[in-house]
């Protein structure tokens, strides 16, 4: 399964990457498992574990239970404020 991951705002700055194309191993079927798999990359990825980091799948706000499928675009971002 191949996906695209986008990182936004302070998360992008902390990780030093804006976008990745990844082939996922079997068993990564939802946002929660994707986070765990990414966190296993090392301590640089620790910001993904913060409860305030949101996810979207194909530009729709997602929960940890949201399914991840082949060719999906997953975005991770901190909460956005504005006025």
NORURCOR-V685642 format. One line per field, one symbol per residue. phi: phi as a letter, one per 40 degrees, with the letter a starting at -180 (. if undefined). psi: psi as a letter, one per 20 degrees, with the letter a starting at -180 (. if undefined). Layout:
phi->???
psi->???
//
This chain:
phi->.bbbbbbbfccccccgacaabbcccdgcbaccccddccccchcdcddcccccccbbbfgbdbcccccbbdgcbbbbacdbbaa
psi->pprppppqchggghhkqhqqpqpqrqinirhghggggghiirhhjhhhiphiprqqolkppqrhipqprpjqppppqrqpqr.
//
